[in-house]
Amino acid sequence: MSKRTPLLEGRLGYRVKRFERALRASMETALRGAGISAPQYATLVALEAHPGSSNATLSRICFVTPQAMNELIQGLEAGSLVERVGVDVDRREIALQLTDEGRRRLTAGHKQVLEVEATALAPLSEEQRRSFLDHLDACSATLEGGRRKKRAIRKPARRGRSRRPA
């Protein structure tokens, strides 16, 4: 029998990470049938919601670094799930779009992920599910708002030299 540290198990970050790891592992297993990984699925979902997005935009949406997104996109391109298309306004910018195969795999992935989410929320009543998700959103918004406030409070950069009165 393993002894667990109550202090650790009671911490919010530990609980959120434990849930995230369990959800991710379940999604990875379920998505094998669609032939994609959880990060690939997230990228395809983001591209479905925001067609024509750039690598940089997708990296922000999916909470990964631009370098990690670049690797994901390369893998998705190699599997013919996404393709790059030029943007008329700025020929240097490259937009991404789903291919027919990408849409097919994404549709299969949606089915699998919805089943995983239903399993994860199964212990909760419909009202508890809505409340749980609303609370998650509220907590995220609070912390995200706190970061914005801290950035806004930073002292502005000094312009030029200030002279002290003599």
Protein Blocks (a to p, Z undefined) as FASTA:
>chain_A
ZZddfklmmpmklmmmmmmmmmmmmmmmmmmmnopafklmmmmmmmmmmghiafklmmmm
nopafklmmmmmmmmmmnopaccdddfklmmbccddddfklmmmmmmmmmmmmmmmmmmm
mmpcfklmmmmmmmmmmmmmmmmmmmmmmmmmpccddehjddddZZ
